[in-house]
Amino acid sequence: MALPAFELACIPAGCMFLFTLVGLGVHCPEALVGALQHFAAGILLCTIGTELLPTMDLATGGAENAAACVGFFAGVAVMLMLGVLIPEAHGHDDDDDDDHGHGHGAHEAEKMEMEPPPRRLNGRGESKKRMSFRLASSVSGMGEAQPLRLSSSSSEKAQFPAVLLFAIAVDGCMDGLLIGIATAAGPSAGPMMAASLSVEMAFLGITLAMGLKQQARGKSLGAAVVGPLAIIVGAMLGGVLADALAHNPVYLTCLLSFGTSALLFMVAEELLLEAHEKGEHVWWVDLQLYTGFYASILMGKALG
């Protein structure tokens, strides 16, 4: 049962890895990056609503509903703890620090400029002294601001999207698990699931590549492998445990509820937040969220 699931999982895993490599090698404008993040968020929201959420909604009895609650908030807790333990330095924080340093230097220069010299001179001597004093103050302010700007760019360059990478790994594991379960459900369910997930994983691969742009090549390639490996491992586990999960709806509900909250966190706290931090609200960029959502619905109908 695990071998067909492994073969099917290689299709979306290969698509994700390929598009991640393409995204790492291609320069994309910030508006296009934001559009891709919105489109991927729309696909994920549709996946949550059609593949994961029904299991929580159809949970019956105290045990299944308790499993749904525990799994859902366990996913939230893991994502929040990951964000606390591995904080990501966002660009606007550095910009605020830079502006603070800038403002402090400008405030000091303005304060020094407004203070009159200890002794006042008359005529041309007074104007020369004031001019030299203001010039020295402005040069001093520029000298203070320059190191802060350099430190801002260096800290921004060093950030690593650890939370996004973990969420993508969880998504890949959940998708692989669904492939394995669908393979056990029928001969056509697995291939349809793999085909639909290939498009989703391709856009997620490009989105991950955008977050790895400023990282070292080795670190970027290592991160690019995480998602595809998670898909394959999840599919093999799903193929092996398909019968056990089918007869134990409590465990299946808990597992899919965990994936639901983790993916919701990635959509709300990573993809959309990152897209709006880097760029302005442009109508065609925001439209891609709904385009991705509806495209996922059409793709499910076409493959169904």
C-alpha positions, 0 to 999 in steps of 0.5 A: 500500500505504501509503494503506490502512495510513494509514487504518487507523492513524488509528483507534487514533491517534484513540482515543489522542488522544481519550482523552488529552484526556479524561484531561487534563480529568477528575480521577481518584483515585489508586487509579483511576489505579493501576488504569488503569496496571495494566490498560494494563500487562496489555494491553501484556504480552499484546501483547508475548507474542502479537505481538512475542515469537513473532518472537524465539522463532521466530528461526532461524540465527545471523543472526536470533538475533544480530539478536534479541539486538542489537535487544533489548539496543539497546532496553534501552540506549536506555531506560536512557540516556534515563532517565539523560539525562532523569531524572524527579524522583519524589515520594518523593525529594522527600519524603525530602529534605523529611523529611531537612530536617525531621529536621535541623531537629527534631534541632537543635531537640531538641538545643538543647532538651536543652541546659540554659541556661548559668546556672541560676535557682531557682524561677519564674525557671528555669521561665520561662526554660526555657519561653521557650527551648523555644518559641523552639526550636520556632518555629525548627524550624518556620521551617526546615522550611517552605521545604523543603516549598515547594521539594518541591512545586515540584520535584514539579510540574515533573517531566515523564514523558519516559521514559514518553512515549518508550516510548509513542512506541516502542509506537505505532511498533511497533503502526503497523508491525504494522498496515502489515505486517498490511495487506500480509498479507491483507484482514482482518488489518489491520482486526483489528489496528487494532481490537485496538490501538484499545483498547490505545491508548485506555488508554495515552492515559489513562495518559499523561494521568495523568502529564501532569496537572501540566504546562503546557497547551501541553506536555501537548497537544504530548505528547498528539500524540506517540503518535498520530503515531508510530502513523501514521508506523509504519503508513506505514513498515510498509505501504511496507516490508512486502514488504522486511521479509517477505523480510528476516527479520533486519531484522524480527527486530531491529526487533521485538526492539527494541520488545519490550525497550522495551515491557517497560521501560515496563511494569516501570519506568514503569507498575507502578513509578509505580502503586505509588509513588503508592498502596498495594497494593490488591487490586482495583488489582493485579487489573487487571494480570491483567484487562487481560492476559486482556481482550486475549486475549479481544479477540484471539479475538473479532476473530479 
